[in-house]
Amino acid sequence: MLRTLLFAPGNVERRVDKALTLAADAVVLDLEDAVPIAEKSRARSLAVKALQKPRTSLGYVRVNALSTGMTIDDLTAVVSPGLDGIMLTKVEEPADLLKADWFMGYLEAKLSMDRGSLDLIPLIENARGLEHAFEIAGAVPRVKRLCFGAIDYSADLGVKLTDDGAEIFYARSRLVNASRAAGLEPPIDTVYPDIRNPEGFKRDVQRGVSLGFQGKLVLHPDQVGPANEMFSPSREDIEYAQRIVEAFEKAEARGHAAITLDDGKFIDYPVVHGARRVLRLAEEIARRDGP
């Protein structure tokens, strides 16, 4: 469960070190858009150094797109036992992941790491990538979840990214559906770029929660807490899920598979499966965050 993935520019050591002490589920050290070309090499070295330090989160590196010619250098520099995964930008088709997966496997073997031990997150950022979302989701086993980049996606379509998100509703829904159809975890939602608008951020997070995302890319430390909270089941959600499961298990033992809860809500197997999913998620978060 990745509720929050916090970006930090790979060439700014102070921001990288701070990000790795925060409550984000994962930190993504950025070698792409946040780093000038002249700083790429330095950013790679700083990322490797940072990932060897004690931290409270998973550590990912966002590498440059295959079309830039820099991906091989990025991967060669940062793949190491201290890394948890790679975020590959501007993925457009399954072949992109096959190339990255092969080279990551080569580096894992070279470094005596288990093949496939590193996670790979495809970032879907344009219309072509969205059209191939289902195939991308099933391309290689090390891909556990997809990720959406709305800023590049809206630019690719030539539309303005607005606060209500109507122009990216289709893309968000399609990624959620493609992920489910391919048997992946729910995807990660796009950044909310206005870091001075906390209420707008919360509304955007709620849209992601409602559509079925598991978490969100975040740009600023102040966005971590609200996103973690909103992508976690509330106390009321957990208590209600427990009521559903307990009532259904009692009814099932008596030979019934469809019941009405005391509040009048109809309960059958799909509802119970959803309640058990809430409880599993709550248990995972409790193990990670503590009571």
DODRENLUM-589350 format. One record per atom (N, C-alpha, C): residue in one letter; x, z, y. Coordinates in pm, whole numbers, plus 32768, in hexadecimal, padded with zeros to 4 digits. Each point is the difference from the previous one (the first is absolute). Layout:
aXZY...
//
This chain:
m805480007F89m7FAC80008077m80588000807Cl7FF77F97804El804B7FF5807Dl7F9B7FFC8073r7FEB8072803Er7FA180078070r803F7FCD8081t8080801D8012t80457FD8807At808A7FC97FDFl80207F8C803Cl80857FC57FF9l80307FF18090l805E80538027l802E8006808Bl80787FA58013f7FF67FA3805Ef806F7FA78021f806680488057a807E7FE17FE9a806C802C8059a80657F8E800Ap80287FDC807Ap80617F92800Ep808680257FC1g802F7FAB7FA6g807680227FB1g807F8010804Fn80047FCD8079n807A80088051n800180758061v7F9980557FFCv7FFA8074805Bv8009807E7FAAe807980317FF1e801A806E7FA2e7FAD807B801Dr7FF080228080r7FB480778025r7F707FF77FD0r7FC27F8D8013r7F737FF07FD8r7FF37FFB7F69v80617FC57FBDv7FFE7FFD7F6Dv8009808E7FC8d805F804D8033d801280887FCDd7F8580568018k7FC07FF08075k7F88804E801Dk7F8E7FD67FA3a7FEE7F7E7FEDa7F937FCF7FACa800780397F73l8079800F7FCDl8012802F7F77l7FE680957FEFt7FE58047806Et7FDE808F7FF7t7F6C80198015l7FB37F98801Bl7F7380118022l7FA77FFD7F84a7F7E800D8015a7FA1800F7F91a7FC87F7D7FCCa803B7F8F8027a7FD27F807FC9a801D7FFC7F6Ad7FA97FBE7FB6d80187FF27F70d80787FA67FE5a80177FA08059a80747FA77FF3a80317FDA808Bv80827FED800Cv803C7FCA807Av80377F767FDFv7FE37FA18059v80307F777FEFv806A7FE48069l807D7FF97FD5l806E7FE0805Bl7FFF7F6A8016d7FEE7FD8807Cd7FE47F748020d80807FB3801Fl80147F937FB6l806E7FA3801El7FCB7F7F803Ee7F7C7FF78013e7FC47F82802De7FE780018096d7F8080038028d7FDB7FE9808Cd803A80668062a8014807B7FD3a80308068805Ba80967FFB801Av80467FA67FBBv80937FFD8009v80307F798035p804A7FFE806Fp80387F828031p80607FC37F9Ai800E7F7C8003i80567FBC7F9Fi808E80388002a8032801D8076a80898032800Ba8011808A7FC1e7F9080467FE9e800680887FCAe7FDE80077F6Bk7FE37F8E7FC1k7FD380027F75k806580447FA4s807E7FDB800As806680377FA7s800C80978011r8002802D807Cr80098090801Br7F8580497FCAa7F8C7FC48010a7F85803F7FD0a800380107F68r80357F9E7FBAr800B800C7F6Er805580787FD9s8070800F8042s805B806F7FE1s7FBF80868020l7FBB80088073l7FBE807D8025l7F9080227F9Ea7FB77F9B7FD0a7F9480197FA0a8037803B7F7Fv806B7FC87FCCv803D80347F85v802C80908015k8040801A8070k802F8088801Fk7F8B80618008a7F967FD88043a7F8D80598013a7FBD80227F7Bl7FF97FA07FA6l7FB980177F82l804C805A7FA0q807B80228021q804B805F7FAFq7FEB8090802Dk7FBD80118072k7FEB80868037k7F8280407FC4p7FF780868006p7F8580437FD5p7F8B7FD08054r7F8D7FEF7FC0r7F8A7FD18049r7F8180327FBDt7F937FF78049t7F8080327FCEt7FA47F8E7FD3s802D7F858009s7FA97F8D7FE3s80487F9D7FA7l7FB37F9F7FCFl803D7F8D7FBEl80477FAB8069g80677FB97FD5g804C7FAD805Cg7FFC7F6D7FDBy7FC67FAE8058y7FF97F707FEDy80527FBA806Cv80227F837FE8v803F7FAC8065v7FAF7F80800Cr7FDC7FDB807Cr7FBF7F808017r806B7F98801Cv80087F9D7FA8v80677F99800Ev7FC57F858044n80597FA9802Dn7FD67F868044n7FC67F9C7F9Ca7FA97FAA8031a7FBB7F9E7FACa80637FA07FC1l7FDB7FCA7F8Dl80567FA17FBAl80207F878057s7FA37FDA8056s80167F898054s806F80138066t802A807D801At806880198063t808D7FEC7FC9g800F80007F7Cg80847FF87FC4g804B80848000m7FBF806C802Bm804380828007m7FD980607F8Ft7FA07FD97FAEt7FCC805C7F9Bt806B80297F9Ci80507FA27FD1i8067801E7F9Di806480668038d802A7FEC807Cd805D805F803Ed7FBF80898010d7F8080018026d7FB88080800Dd7FFD804A7F7Bl7FD67FBB7F98l7FF280407F7Dl8087802C7FC9t80647FAB800Dt808680227FCEt803380808041a7FE080108080a803180758049a7FB4807F7FDEv7F7C7FF97FF0v7FB1807B7FFCv7FD5802C7F74v7FFE7FA77F9Ev7FD7802A7F7Av806880637FCBs7FCF80787FE1s8058806B7FD2s7FA9806C7FC1p803C805F7FB6p7FAF80697FC2p7FB380578063g802480008080g7FB780518062g7F827FBE8034l7FE87F847FDBl7F8F7FB28032l7F88800C7FA2d7F87800A803Ad7F8780027FADd7FBE7F787FF5g80107FAB8066g7FBF7F7E7FF7g80207FA78076i7FD37F847FF3i80157F988064i7F797FCE8031m7FF37FEC8082m7F8D7FB98037m802F7F758028l7FC47F9A7FC2l80277F76801Bl7F9C7FC28061t80337FCF8070t7FA97FCD806At7FD57F6F7FE7k7F8E7FDE803Dk7FCC7F778004k7FFE7FBC7F77v7FCD80497F9Ev7FEF7FC77F7Av7F8C7F9E8002e80187F877FCFe7F9B7F968007e7FD17FD07F78e805080157F98e7FDC7FCE7F7Ce804C804F7F95p7FD27FFA7F83p8041804D7F96p80957FE27FF2a80297F84801Ba808E7FDD7FF2a805980578058d7FCD802B8074d804F80588056d802380817FB8l7F9F80377FB9l8018807E7FB9l80577FEC7F85l7FF17F8E7FBEl80557FE57F8Bl80937FFC8029k801D7FC58072k808A7FFA8031k8033808C8020a7FB0804C804Ca802B80878026a800E80587F85d7FA27FF77FA4d800380527F87d807D7FE27FADw80207F7F7FF1w80767FDC7FB0w807E803B803Ef800E7FF18083f807C802F803Ef800580998002m7F8E80428014m7FFE80917FF8m8027802F7F74g7FCF7FBA7F9Ag802480217F77g80957FEF7FE6y80397F958037y80907FE97FF4y804E8073803Fl7FD6802B8077l8046806D8043l7FED80857FB8e7F8980177FCCe7FE9807A7FB2e805E80067F88a800C7F917FB7a80587FFC7F8Ca809280168028k80277FC3806Dk808A800B8031k802180908024l7F9D804A8031l8014808B802Bl7FD880657F95s7FE87FCF7F86s7FD880557F8Es7F7E804B801Am7FA67FC0804Cm7F7B80378014m7FA17FC17F9Cd7F9380447FE0d7F9D7FC97FA4d7FBF7F85803Er7FF37F957FB2r7FC07F878031r7F6F801D8023g7FD87FDB8079g7F788017802Dg7FE88088803Cs806A80518010s7FED80878034s7FDB80008094l80257F978049l7FE07FF8808Dl7F787FBF8015d7FB2803D8055d7F7D7FCB8025d80137F86805Cl7F9F7FA77FFFl80027F8B8059l7F757FF1803Ei7FFA80098084i7F817FF68048i7FFC7F7C804Bp7FA87FA37FD9p7FF17F83804Cp7FAE8017807El80357FD38070l7FB8800A807El7FBD7F7A801Ci7F7B7FFF7FFFi7FB17F878016i7FE67FF38095e80367F94803De7FFF7FF78092e7FD07F7A8036n7FD27FA77FAAn7FCD7F818035n7F947FC97FA3a7FC27F91802Ba7F8F7FC87FB6a80297FD27F76r80757FC67FF3r802D7FD07F7Dr801280757F9Eg803A806C8031g801080757FAAg7F7B80397FD6l7F9F8004805Cl7F7C80357FDEl7FBC7FA97F96e800D7F7C800Ce7FC47FA67F9Ee803880177F74h807C802D7FF7h804180157F7Eh800580947FD9a7FAE80548041a800B80907FEDa7FF1802A7F6Ff7FA07FC97FB8f7FEB80287F75f80787FDB7FAAe80357F868012e80757FD67FB2e807B80528025i800F801F807Fi80708054802Ci7FF7808A7FBFa7F8680367FFBa7FEC80867FC8a802B80097F6Eg7FF47F937FB6g802280037F72g80837FBD7FDEa80537FE48064a80787FAF7FE9a806B80487FAFv801C807D8023v806C804A7FBBv7FD680917FEDp802C803F7F91p7FD480897FE3p802980688067r806E7FE88048r802D8068805Dr7FA78007807Ev7FA47FA38011v7FA18006806Ev7F8B805A7FD7k7FF080708045k7F95805F7FE2k7F8E7FF98066r801D7FC98077r7F9B7FFB806Ar80267F948065l7F9C7FCA8043l80157FA0806Cl7FFD80498086c802B7FBA8068c8001803A8086c7FD87F948064f7FB780258067f7FCB7FA18060f8045800F8087g802B7F8F803Ag803A7FFD8086g7FA97FB0805Ea7FAB8043804Da7F9B7FBB8051a80397FBF807Di806E80338034i80347FC7807Di802F7F717FE8d80507FEB7F9Ad802C7F787FE0d7F8C7FAB7FCDy7FA5803E7FB5y7F8F7FB57FC9y7FA87FC88071s7FE080538062s7FAC7FD1806Es80487F968052a808480108010a804D7F9A8047a80007F7C7FB4d800880087F7Cd7FFE7F877FAEd7F7B7FB6800Fl7F92804B800Al7F7D7FC48011l7FE37FD88090g80528031805Dg7FE87FE2808Dg7F8B804B803Bv7FE8807B7FCDv7F9380518033v80398080803Ck7FB3803C805Ak802A807C8040k7FDD80767FA8l8060805A7FEEl7FE880797FB3l7FB98065805At7F8580237FDCt7FAE80568054t7FF3808B7FC4d7FCB805C804Ed7FF8808A7FD3d7F9880137F92d7F977FAE8000d7F9A80137F98d80257FBA7F7Dg80667FAA8001g80347FC67F86g7FA77F9A7FBCa7F9D7FC98047a7FA57FA07FC0a804B7F867FCBe80687FD58046e80487F877FDBe805680127F82i8016807C7FD3i804F80167F86i7FAD80427F92f7F7E80098014f7FAB803D7F9Af80087FB37F7By7FFA7F7C8008y80067FAF7F86y808480157FB7a806E7FFD804Ba808380107FC1a800E80887FBDr7FD380678044r800880867FC6r7FAF80077F7Es7F867FD18006s7FAA80077F8As80387FAD7F8Dr80377F8D8020r80377FAA7F96r807780427FBCl80558045804Cl807280437FC2l7FD480727FA5v7F9A804A802Bv7FCC806B7FACv7FC77FC77F7En7FB47F94800Bn7FC47FC37F8An80697FC47FA3a80627FB9803Aa806A7FC37FAFa8051806B7FB7s801A806F8042s804B806D7FC1s7FB580387F89r7F7F80178012r7FB080367F92r7FF77F9E7F8Da7FEA7F808020a7FF47F9A7F98a80817FF27FAFa807280168040a80817FF37FBDa802D80837FBEg7FB18069800Dg8022807F7FC1g80688051804Al80137FE58081l805F804D8050l7FBD80798040e80538057803Be7FCD806A8055e7FBD7FC1807Ap7FAA804B8046p7FCC7FCC807Fp80727FE0805Fp7FED7F9F805Ap806D7FD58058p801780608075i806A7FE1804Ci8024804B8077i7FD27FB1807Ad7FBD8044805Dd7FC87FBD8076d80697FEC806Dt7FE17FA9805Ct805A7FD8806Ct8019806F8065v80667FEE8052v801C805C806Dv7F917FF8806Ay7FF6806B804Ey7FAF8000807Ay806380098073p80117F93804Ep80727FF8805Cp7FF88053807Fd7F89802F8026d7FF3804B807Ed801980957FE4i807E80298009i802280897FDCi7FCF80668067r7FCF7FD28073r7FCC805B8066r7F68800E7FF8n7FC57FD07F95n7F6E80057FF0n7FDE80457F7Cp800A80857FFBp7FE880467F81p7F737FF17FCCe7F9E7FF88058e7F767FF17FD1e7FEB7F757FC4g803B7F998040g7FF97F7A7FC7g80457FFB7F79f806F80477FF3f804780067F7Ff7FA7803D7F95k7FBC806E801Fk7FAA80407F9Dk7F8E7FA47FD7r7FC87FB7805Fr7F957FA27FDCr80367F947FA3d80797FD2801Bd803C7F987FADd801E80347F74v8032807B7FF7v8018803D7F7Ev7F7D800B7FB2q7F96802B8044q7F7F800F7FBCq7FCE7F7A7FC9r80197F948049r7FDB7F7C7FCBr804B7FE47F7Fg808180207FFFg804F7FEB7F87g7FCF80537F8Cv7FDF807F801Bv7FCB80577F97v7F7E7FC57FC8s7FA77FD6805As7F7E7FCB7FD6s800D7F807FADl80647FAF801Fl80127F817FBAl8047800F7F7Ag803F80737FE9g803E80167F7Dg80977FFF7FFEf804180088074f8092800C8003f8029808D7FD5q807A800D7FCDq803180857FD9q80528043806Cg80327FB28061g805480398067g801A7F9C806Ek805C8025805Bk80137FB08078k80937FFE8029l802B7F8D8034l807F7FF78045l7FF380438088v806180548024v7FF980448081v80817FEB804Dl7FF27FFF8084l80707FE08059l803A807A8045h7FB5806D8006h802C80738050h7FE580817FB2p80588063800Cp7FEA807F7FB9p7F7980408019d7FC87FEE8079d7F7E803D8020d7F8E7FC47FADq80177F8C7FC5q7F977FC17FAFq800080317F70v806A80457FD7v800E80267F73v7F9680667FD7g7FF4806E804Cg7FA2806A7FDBg7F707FD17FF4p7FCB7FBC8068p7F767FD07FF5p7FE97FA17F8Ba805F7FA67FE8a7FED7FA27F91a800680487F79n805D805D7FF0n8005804C7F83n7F7C80477FE7e7FC9803D8067e7F84804B7FF1e7F8B7FA47FDDm7FF77F8E8045m7F8C7FA97FEEm80057FB47F7Cf80777FE97FCAf800A7FBF7F7Ef800080647F8Cs7FEB8080801Fs7FF580677F99s7F6F802C7FF3p7FD380227F88p7F7780337FF1p7FF18084804Ds7F9080108044s7FE5807D8047s7FD7806B7F9Ar7FFE807C802Fr7FD3806E7FA9r7F717FE57FCEe7FAC7FCC805Be7F757FE27FD9e7FFC7F907F97d80567F9A8010d80057F947F9Dd802680367F77i806380597FFEi803180367F80i7F9580567FBEe7FC08056804Fe7F9880577FC8e7F8B7FAF7FCBy7FDA7F978049y7F907FAD7FD2y80267FB47F81a807B7FCE7FF9a802D7FBA7F87a7FFE805F7F89q8029807C8015q7FFC80627F93q7F7280197FD1r7FA48008805Dr7F7380147FDBr7FCE7F8C7FACi80227F878029i7FD47F8A7FB6i803680027F71v808180187FF2v803E7FFD7F7Cv7FC9806F7FA7e7FF580788037e7FCD806F7FAFe7F707FE87FD3a7FAA7FD2805Ba7F747FE87FDEa7FF57F907F99f804F7F99800Ff7FF67F8F7FA4f803380257F76e806D804C7FFBe803580267F7De7F9C80577FB3k7FBA80568046k7F9980517FBFk7F8E7FA77FCDa7FD67FA08053a7F947FA57FD8a802B7FA77F8De807B7FD18005e80337FA87F96e800480497F7Ba8021807F8004a8003804F7F84a7F75800D7FC3r7F987FEF8055r7F7680067FCEr7FC87F757FE0g80577F9B800Cg7FD77F797FDCg7FCB7FAD8072h801C8027807Eh7FD07FB68074h80767FC1804Aa7FEF7F83802Ea806B7FBA8048a7FD47FD7808Ca7F8980298029a7FD17FE58087a7FAC8077802Ci80298042806Ai7FBD8079802Di7FED7FFB8097t7FB480608032t7FF180118091t803A80878025l805C7FFF805Fl803D807C802Dl7F978050804Dd801C80808018d7F9C80558041d7FE37FD68090d80547FAA803Bd7FE37FCF8086d7FB47F7B7FFEg7FD87FD47F88g7FB27F867FF3g80517F837FE8k808680098000k80557F8B7FEBk80047FDA7F6Bf7FF17F7D7FE6f80057FCC7F78f80917FFA7FD1i801A802F7F85i808880077FC9i80037FB77F7Ad805D7FA07FF4d801A7FC17F7Ed80967FEB7FF4y802A7FB57F9Ay80907FF57FE5y80537FCC8076p7FD57F958046p80527FD38072p8014806C806Av7F98804E801Bv800B806C8063v8061806B7FCFv7FFA801F7F80v805980667FC7v80907FCF8001h80157F807FE1h80887FCA8005h8039800F808Dg7FAD7FE68065g802D8010808Ag802180918020a7FAF805C7FD0a8019808F8019a8081802D7FBEr80187FD17F87r807C80257FBBr80797FC58047r7FF07F8A803Br806D7FC5804Dr802180578079v7F9A80358044v8015805A8071v804D807C7FD3l7FDC80387F8El804380797FD0l80907FE57FD8r801A7F8C7FC3r808A7FDD7FDDr80557FF1807El7FC87FC08065l80477FEE807Dl801D80868042a7F9E80597FFFa80138085803Ba806E804D7FB7e80057FF37F7De806880437FB2e808A7FC98020e80097F7D800Ee80817FC38021e8031802E8089i7FA680028061i802580298087i802880938001a7FB880547FB3a8023808F7FFAa808A80147FC4r80217FB17F9Ar8087800B7FC4r806B7FD98065r7FE37F9C8052r80627FCE8060r800C8059807Bd7F8D80268038d8000804A807Dd800180977FEFg7FDE802F7F88g7FF3808F7FECg7F73802E8021p7FDD80797FD8p7F7780338018p7FE580128095
//
